Amino acid sequence: MTSARPVMMSERRKMREWRAEGMSYCAIAQALGRSHETVRDHASDVEAPLVRTMQSKRDVMLRVALRQQRIIDTCNRALGLRPADVLVMPGCDGPDFNPSL
């Protein structure tokens, strides 16, 4: 049954924390004494910050990867290697590759 009382900010904060921890809507509803429908209806309010957080983490990881690739490309150019040379160098991939040698 749908609860008549409004969802408080503290409840939304708990929903956000518990959803981030992987807690199900049903478990959150039981913990808050709310209906499953009420918790699900507020999911967009709760999960939007999580989506933004994941997108920003992805963006940061992408920027780091691109920077690392630029560093690798710069080093390869300094060594006189072309991208094709780097990709087909024998012994640099597979089970026999040992970077410590």
Secondary structure, 3 states (H helix, E strand, C coil): CCCCCCCCHHHHHHHHHHHHCCCCHHHHHHHHCCCHHHHHHCHHHHHHHHHHHHHHHHHHHHHHHHHHHHHHHHHHHHCCCCHHHHHCCCCCCCCCCCCCC
